[in-house]
Amino acid sequence: MMWKVDLHSHTIYSKDCLTRTAHLIEQARRLGLNKVAVTEHNRLDGALVAKAMAPDLVIVGEEIMTTHGELIAYFVKEEVPRGLSPAETIARLRDQGAVISIPHPLDSLRHAAMGLANVLTVIDQVDALETLNARCVRGRDNLAAAALAKAHGKLVTAGSDAHIPAELGHCYLELPPFDDNAESFLAALAQAKVGGQNSAFWPHFASTYAKWRKRIAPVVLPPVPV
């Protein structure tokens, strides 16, 4: 039996998302996802709230903006702040035993993407590259990421990058069941198969709306359960 896992999603804790945590969990279960990584932008509390609500389903992750583009990590225990160099960000993640990937690494339309030159400076320090991101508008950018991962012998990750529930599960990995820890997850990634397809373009507008909506009417977020 293989599991279906979406390794890139957001909830209302991210600045560009209005998806309530419960709605993400409901959608994941409706789709039959075995695991979903909650990877908020530059914060860990949203993933911790989701993990408390659905410990069997959620992988605690974080998508982190470095000085040279974003990194994404799984089984994160301590929040890593934005604005550090890629090397320092990776070092902090390594210290806590996280699994590290580069999201949408070669997306030619996304300012947060590292791009080839920056990826090559850290590719030997990360575990994987995200080779299928449903929000990459140009399919060739995902293909280029897959080719780069293969050329450097890197593991692969994939995810919907969902900012609304309807996007969840559009891209995913099929991989063998794994225990709820970084070591078991990393071993499973060695047998991963990428699946899914790109989302439509219109959800990008939902992210823009979420940013403006929160500026006008800030959202009060529930704290992480103790």
PyMOL commands that set and color helices and strands:
alter all, ss='L'
color gray80, all
select helices_A, chain A and resi 21-31+45-53+86-95+115-125+139-151+165-167+182-189+203-216
alter helices_A, ss='H'
color red, helices_A
select strands_A, chain A and resi 3-9+35-41+58-66+69-74+99-102+128-133+155-159+171-175+193-196
alter strands_A, ss='S'
color yellow, strands_A
deselect
rebuild
show_as cartoon
